[in-house]
Amino acid sequence: MAQHNVASPLPGVFYRSPAPGEPAFLNEGDAVTADTTIGLVEIMKQFSEVKAGAAGTLASFAVDDGATLAPGDVVATVDTE
């Protein structure tokens, strides 16, 4: 099975949920499409969605919720079909 690494498009802080106290967009083992939002990157009070980029199953997150990212940092891995 091939894997796709989901990279951060921007520097900032990674969030797995849309707002504090809300459920995560996804959990490991969930099915995704290329357009599925897996989290948000916040920089200077602006939030950008991080999309899966490939169809398959979310295998794992490479960073914790609230982690600081640089552009290109791997956020998650998707097992592609």
C-alpha positions in Angstrom: 0.0 0.0 0.0 1.4 3.4 -1.0 1.5 6.4 1.4 1.0 10.1 0.9 2.5 12.6 3.2 0.3 15.6 3.9 2.5 18.7 4.2 1.8 22.1 5.8 1.3 24.8 3.1 2.3 27.5 5.6 4.2 28.2 8.8 2.0 28.5 11.9 0.2 26.5 14.5 -1.6 23.2 13.6 -5.1 22.5 15.0 -7.0 19.2 14.6 -10.4 20.8 15.3 -12.3 23.8 14.0 -12.5 25.5 17.4 -11.6 24.8 21.0 -13.8 22.2 22.5 -15.1 21.0 19.1 -14.4 17.4 17.9 -11.4 16.8 15.6 -12.0 17.0 11.9 -10.7 13.4 11.6 -9.2 10.6 13.6 -6.6 8.0 12.6 -8.4 5.3 10.6 -11.0 7.6 9.0 -11.5 7.5 5.3 -10.5 10.6 3.3 -10.8 12.0 -0.1 -8.2 14.4 -1.6 -10.4 17.4 -0.6 -11.0 16.3 3.0 -9.9 18.8 5.6 -7.7 17.2 8.2 -6.9 20.3 10.2 -6.1 24.0 10.2 -2.9 26.1 10.2 -3.2 29.4 12.0 -0.8 32.3 11.3 -1.5 35.8 12.5 -5.2 35.0 13.3 -5.8 33.7 9.8 -6.8 30.0 9.4 -6.0 27.9 6.4 -7.4 24.4 5.8 -5.0 21.5 5.4 -6.4 19.0 2.9 -5.6 15.3 2.7 -4.4 15.6 -0.9 -5.1 12.0 -1.7 -7.9 9.5 -1.2 -7.5 6.6 1.3 -7.3 6.2 5.0 -5.7 8.6 7.5 -2.9 6.4 8.9 -1.4 8.8 11.4 -0.7 12.3 12.5 3.0 13.4 12.5 2.4 16.4 14.8 0.4 17.0 17.9 -2.5 19.4 18.1 -1.1 22.9 18.8 2.3 22.1 17.2 4.3 24.8 15.5 4.9 24.1 11.8 7.2 25.3 9.1 6.2 25.2 5.4 6.5 21.6 4.1 6.5 20.0 7.5 4.7 16.6 7.4 1.4 16.9 9.3 -0.1 13.4 8.6 0.2 10.3 6.5 -2.6 8.8 4.3 -2.6 5.2 3.2 -3.7 5.4 -0.4 -5.8 2.8 -2.2 
